[in-house]
């Protein structure tokens, strides 16, 4: 009997330990303002090396800031409309930007020089993302013209146009295994496309959002896709199957931006409800909420979420720092 009780006690203890392991630890951050644009900050992107963050704005500029100190490095000018989004290449050498001037522009990170102007969209360009090819040569973009375009930016040519969304497309992301592109739209759907240059039909359409879908993003291991919408809901999909595995009622206002940390389970979100939140997508638990005090348009983080950079409606760029955290890459960085 005593032996049986010990076994039961051991099993109970193991169960408690396992349960505790599933409970994500709460995290605490301090906030500071590192600089300012002349107008709302619409995009934030941390590079792969975690030495730099790029921001873009309604003021038609892109700014580069050093990490972790947040020093402003340079301002890139050339767009003649608000800059809606941007992305570093996987090798951190170039930046792609999307603008209301209907162009995608490519910039040299070290010099700030404009390298390429890609024209072809017939309406505002909203999303932009490098695919994960070996040469960092392909860029995908989305537009209010309802299309997704794939570009060879080094040659300055459009490779293919993807059509299928019924309404404007809002954002785009590429899987890290190099196989897929995801796009999202006001039509409340997410479409998955092959990076195969000969394929132009969607592989699948993901449905479930009840409001316009504003952003999508793959995890590092390409096993998850996160999406967010105008109602403040975040959905997590198992990929490549496209199965909805979790719905998070994350915010009380629209969520324009999300980003994965390198553990593939920590997700940051920013909202017009003025908060930035961290989520454990495995448990659905909220592990951090910070009231920024102003509407949040864009957000990105380093790999262990030790630093979070926030783009705000008042033009400020703010940094949330966790005590003792080491630097690391985010899912919106390169390979």
Secondary structure as a PSIPRED ss2 file (coil, helix, strand):
# PSIPRED VFORMAT (PSIPRED V4.0)

   1 X C   1.000  0.000  0.000
   2 X H   0.000  1.000  0.000
   3 X H   0.000  1.000  0.000
   4 X H   0.000  1.000  0.000
   5 X H   0.000  1.000  0.000
   6 X H   0.000  1.000  0.000
   7 X H   0.000  1.000  0.000
   8 X H   0.000  1.000  0.000
   9 X H   0.000  1.000  0.000
  10 X H   0.000  1.000  0.000
  11 X H   0.000  1.000  0.000
  12 X H   0.000  1.000  0.000
  13 X H   0.000  1.000  0.000
  14 X H   0.000  1.000  0.000
  15 X H   0.000  1.000  0.000
  16 X H   0.000  1.000  0.000
  17 X H   0.000  1.000  0.000
  18 X H   0.000  1.000  0.000
  19 X H   0.000  1.000  0.000
  20 X H   0.000  1.000  0.000
  21 X H   0.000  1.000  0.000
  22 X H   0.000  1.000  0.000
  23 X C   1.000  0.000  0.000
  24 X C   1.000  0.000  0.000
  25 X C   1.000  0.000  0.000
  26 X C   1.000  0.000  0.000
  27 X C   1.000  0.000  0.000
  28 X C   1.000  0.000  0.000
  29 X C   1.000  0.000  0.000
  30 X E   0.000  0.000  1.000
  31 X E   0.000  0.000  1.000
  32 X E   0.000  0.000  1.000
  33 X E   0.000  0.000  1.000
  34 X E   0.000  0.000  1.000
  35 X E   0.000  0.000  1.000
  36 X E   0.000  0.000  1.000
  37 X C   1.000  0.000  0.000
  38 X C   1.000  0.000  0.000
  39 X C   1.000  0.000  0.000
  40 X C   1.000  0.000  0.000
  41 X E   0.000  0.000  1.000
  42 X E   0.000  0.000  1.000
  43 X E   0.000  0.000  1.000
  44 X E   0.000  0.000  1.000
  45 X E   0.000  0.000  1.000
  46 X E   0.000  0.000  1.000
  47 X C   1.000  0.000  0.000
  48 X C   1.000  0.000  0.000
  49 X C   1.000  0.000  0.000
  50 X C   1.000  0.000  0.000
  51 X C   1.000  0.000  0.000
  52 X E   0.000  0.000  1.000
  53 X E   0.000  0.000  1.000
  54 X E   0.000  0.000  1.000
  55 X E   0.000  0.000  1.000
  56 X E   0.000  0.000  1.000
  57 X E   0.000  0.000  1.000
  58 X C   1.000  0.000  0.000
  59 X C   1.000  0.000  0.000
  60 X C   1.000  0.000  0.000
  61 X C   1.000  0.000  0.000
  62 X E   0.000  0.000  1.000
  63 X E   0.000  0.000  1.000
  64 X E   0.000  0.000  1.000
  65 X E   0.000  0.000  1.000
  66 X E   0.000  0.000  1.000
  67 X C   1.000  0.000  0.000
  68 X C   1.000  0.000  0.000
  69 X C   1.000  0.000  0.000
  70 X C   1.000  0.000  0.000
  71 X C   1.000  0.000  0.000
  72 X E   0.000  0.000  1.000
  73 X E   0.000  0.000  1.000
  74 X E   0.000  0.000  1.000
  75 X E   0.000  0.000  1.000
  76 X E   0.000  0.000  1.000
  77 X C   1.000  0.000  0.000
  78 X C   1.000  0.000  0.000
  79 X C   1.000  0.000  0.000
  80 X C   1.000  0.000  0.000
  81 X C   1.000  0.000  0.000
  82 X C   1.000  0.000  0.000
  83 X E   0.000  0.000  1.000
  84 X E   0.000  0.000  1.000
  85 X E   0.000  0.000  1.000
  86 X E   0.000  0.000  1.000
  87 X E   0.000  0.000  1.000
  88 X E   0.000  0.000  1.000
  89 X C   1.000  0.000  0.000
  90 X C   1.000  0.000  0.000
  91 X C   1.000  0.000  0.000
  92 X C   1.000  0.000  0.000
  93 X C   1.000  0.000  0.000
  94 X E   0.000  0.000  1.000
  95 X E   0.000  0.000  1.000
  96 X E   0.000  0.000  1.000
  97 X E   0.000  0.000  1.000
  98 X E   0.000  0.000  1.000
  99 X E   0.000  0.000  1.000
 100 X C   1.000  0.000  0.000
 101 X C   1.000  0.000  0.000
 102 X C   1.000  0.000  0.000
 103 X E   0.000  0.000  1.000
 104 X E   0.000  0.000  1.000
 105 X E   0.000  0.000  1.000
 106 X E   0.000  0.000  1.000
 107 X E   0.000  0.000  1.000
 108 X E   0.000  0.000  1.000
 109 X C   1.000  0.000  0.000
 110 X C   1.000  0.000  0.000
 111 X C   1.000  0.000  0.000
 112 X C   1.000  0.000  0.000
 113 X C   1.000  0.000  0.000
 114 X E   0.000  0.000  1.000
 115 X E   0.000  0.000  1.000
 116 X E   0.000  0.000  1.000
 117 X E   0.000  0.000  1.000
 118 X E   0.000  0.000  1.000
 119 X E   0.000  0.000  1.000
 120 X C   1.000  0.000  0.000
 121 X C   1.000  0.000  0.000
 122 X C   1.000  0.000  0.000
 123 X C   1.000  0.000  0.000
 124 X C   1.000  0.000  0.000
 125 X E   0.000  0.000  1.000
 126 X E   0.000  0.000  1.000
 127 X E   0.000  0.000  1.000
 128 X E   0.000  0.000  1.000
 129 X E   0.000  0.000  1.000
 130 X E   0.000  0.000  1.000
 131 X C   1.000  0.000  0.000
 132 X C   1.000  0.000  0.000
 133 X C   1.000  0.000  0.000
 134 X C   1.000  0.000  0.000
 135 X C   1.000  0.000  0.000
 136 X C   1.000  0.000  0.000
 137 X C   1.000  0.000  0.000
 138 X E   0.000  0.000  1.000
 139 X E   0.000  0.000  1.000
 140 X E   0.000  0.000  1.000
 141 X E   0.000  0.000  1.000
 142 X E   0.000  0.000  1.000
 143 X E   0.000  0.000  1.000
 144 X C   1.000  0.000  0.000
 145 X C   1.000  0.000  0.000
 146 X C   1.000  0.000  0.000
 147 X E   0.000  0.000  1.000
 148 X E   0.000  0.000  1.000
 149 X E   0.000  0.000  1.000
 150 X E   0.000  0.000  1.000
 151 X E   0.000  0.000  1.000
 152 X E   0.000  0.000  1.000
 153 X C   1.000  0.000  0.000
 154 X C   1.000  0.000  0.000
 155 X C   1.000  0.000  0.000
 156 X C   1.000  0.000  0.000
 157 X E   0.000  0.000  1.000
 158 X E   0.000  0.000  1.000
 159 X E   0.000  0.000  1.000
 160 X E   0.000  0.000  1.000
 161 X E   0.000  0.000  1.000
 162 X E   0.000  0.000  1.000
 163 X E   0.000  0.000  1.000
 164 X C   1.000  0.000  0.000
 165 X C   1.000  0.000  0.000
 166 X C   1.000  0.000  0.000
 167 X C   1.000  0.000  0.000
 168 X C   1.000  0.000  0.000
 169 X E   0.000  0.000  1.000
 170 X E   0.000  0.000  1.000
 171 X E   0.000  0.000  1.000
 172 X E   0.000  0.000  1.000
 173 X E   0.000  0.000  1.000
 174 X E   0.000  0.000  1.000
 175 X C   1.000  0.000  0.000
 176 X C   1.000  0.000  0.000
 177 X C   1.000  0.000  0.000
 178 X C   1.000  0.000  0.000
 179 X C   1.000  0.000  0.000
 180 X E   0.000  0.000  1.000
 181 X E   0.000  0.000  1.000
 182 X E   0.000  0.000  1.000
 183 X E   0.000  0.000  1.000
 184 X E   0.000  0.000  1.000
 185 X E   0.000  0.000  1.000
 186 X C   1.000  0.000  0.000
 187 X C   1.000  0.000  0.000
 188 X C   1.000  0.000  0.000
 189 X C   1.000  0.000  0.000
 190 X E   0.000  0.000  1.000
 191 X E   0.000  0.000  1.000
 192 X E   0.000  0.000  1.000
 193 X E   0.000  0.000  1.000
 194 X E   0.000  0.000  1.000
 195 X C   1.000  0.000  0.000
 196 X C   1.000  0.000  0.000
 197 X C   1.000  0.000  0.000
 198 X C   1.000  0.000  0.000
 199 X C   1.000  0.000  0.000
 200 X C   1.000  0.000  0.000
 201 X C   1.000  0.000  0.000
 202 X C   1.000  0.000  0.000
 203 X C   1.000  0.000  0.000
 204 X E   0.000  0.000  1.000
 205 X E   0.000  0.000  1.000
 206 X E   0.000  0.000  1.000
 207 X C   1.000  0.000  0.000
 208 X C   1.000  0.000  0.000
 209 X C   1.000  0.000  0.000
 210 X C   1.000  0.000  0.000
 211 X C   1.000  0.000  0.000
 212 X C   1.000  0.000  0.000
 213 X E   0.000  0.000  1.000
 214 X E   0.000  0.000  1.000
 215 X E   0.000  0.000  1.000
 216 X E   0.000  0.000  1.000
 217 X E   0.000  0.000  1.000
 218 X E   0.000  0.000  1.000
 219 X C   1.000  0.000  0.000
 220 X C   1.000  0.000  0.000
 221 X C   1.000  0.000  0.000
 222 X C   1.000  0.000  0.000
 223 X C   1.000  0.000  0.000
 224 X E   0.000  0.000  1.000
 225 X E   0.000  0.000  1.000
 226 X E   0.000  0.000  1.000
 227 X E   0.000  0.000  1.000
 228 X E   0.000  0.000  1.000
 229 X E   0.000  0.000  1.000
 230 X C   1.000  0.000  0.000
 231 X C   1.000  0.000  0.000
 232 X C   1.000  0.000  0.000
 233 X E   0.000  0.000  1.000
 234 X E   0.000  0.000  1.000
 235 X E   0.000  0.000  1.000
 236 X E   0.000  0.000  1.000
 237 X E   0.000  0.000  1.000
 238 X E   0.000  0.000  1.000
 239 X C   1.000  0.000  0.000
 240 X C   1.000  0.000  0.000
 241 X C   1.000  0.000  0.000
 242 X C   1.000  0.000  0.000
 243 X E   0.000  0.000  1.000
 244 X E   0.000  0.000  1.000
 245 X E   0.000  0.000  1.000
 246 X E   0.000  0.000  1.000
 247 X E   0.000  0.000  1.000
 248 X E   0.000  0.000  1.000
 249 X E   0.000  0.000  1.000
 250 X C   1.000  0.000  0.000
 251 X C   1.000  0.000  0.000
 252 X C   1.000  0.000  0.000
 253 X C   1.000  0.000  0.000
 254 X C   1.000  0.000  0.000
 255 X E   0.000  0.000  1.000
 256 X E   0.000  0.000  1.000
 257 X E   0.000  0.000  1.000
 258 X E   0.000  0.000  1.000
 259 X E   0.000  0.000  1.000
 260 X E   0.000  0.000  1.000
 261 X E   0.000  0.000  1.000
 262 X C   1.000  0.000  0.000
 263 X C   1.000  0.000  0.000
 264 X C   1.000  0.000  0.000
 265 X C   1.000  0.000  0.000
 266 X E   0.000  0.000  1.000
 267 X E   0.000  0.000  1.000
 268 X E   0.000  0.000  1.000
 269 X E   0.000  0.000  1.000
 270 X E   0.000  0.000  1.000
 271 X E   0.000  0.000  1.000
 272 X C   1.000  0.000  0.000
 273 X C   1.000  0.000  0.000
 274 X C   1.000  0.000  0.000
 275 X E   0.000  0.000  1.000
 276 X E   0.000  0.000  1.000
 277 X E   0.000  0.000  1.000
 278 X E   0.000  0.000  1.000
 279 X E   0.000  0.000  1.000
 280 X E   0.000  0.000  1.000
 281 X C   1.000  0.000  0.000
 282 X C   1.000  0.000  0.000
 283 X C   1.000  0.000  0.000
 284 X C   1.000  0.000  0.000
 285 X E   0.000  0.000  1.000
 286 X E   0.000  0.000  1.000
 287 X E   0.000  0.000  1.000
 288 X E   0.000  0.000  1.000
 289 X E   0.000  0.000  1.000
 290 X E   0.000  0.000  1.000
 291 X E   0.000  0.000  1.000
 292 X C   1.000  0.000  0.000
 293 X C   1.000  0.000  0.000
 294 X C   1.000  0.000  0.000
 295 X C   1.000  0.000  0.000
 296 X E   0.000  0.000  1.000
 297 X E   0.000  0.000  1.000
 298 X E   0.000  0.000  1.000
 299 X E   0.000  0.000  1.000
 300 X E   0.000  0.000  1.000
 301 X E   0.000  0.000  1.000
 302 X C   1.000  0.000  0.000
 303 X C   1.000  0.000  0.000
 304 X C   1.000  0.000  0.000
 305 X C   1.000  0.000  0.000
 306 X C   1.000  0.000  0.000
 307 X E   0.000  0.000  1.000
 308 X E   0.000  0.000  1.000
 309 X E   0.000  0.000  1.000
 310 X E   0.000  0.000  1.000
 311 X E   0.000  0.000  1.000
 312 X E   0.000  0.000  1.000
 313 X C   1.000  0.000  0.000
 314 X C   1.000  0.000  0.000
 315 X C   1.000  0.000  0.000
 316 X E   0.000  0.000  1.000
 317 X E   0.000  0.000  1.000
 318 X E   0.000  0.000  1.000
 319 X E   0.000  0.000  1.000
 320 X E   0.000  0.000  1.000
 321 X E   0.000  0.000  1.000
 322 X C   1.000  0.000  0.000
 323 X C   1.000  0.000  0.000
 324 X C   1.000  0.000  0.000
 325 X C   1.000  0.000  0.000
 326 X C   1.000  0.000  0.000
 327 X C   1.000  0.000  0.000
 328 X C   1.000  0.000  0.000
 329 X C   1.000  0.000  0.000
 330 X E   0.000  0.000  1.000
 331 X C   1.000  0.000  0.000
 332 X C   1.000  0.000  0.000
 333 X C   1.000  0.000  0.000
 334 X C   1.000  0.000  0.000
 335 X C   1.000  0.000  0.000
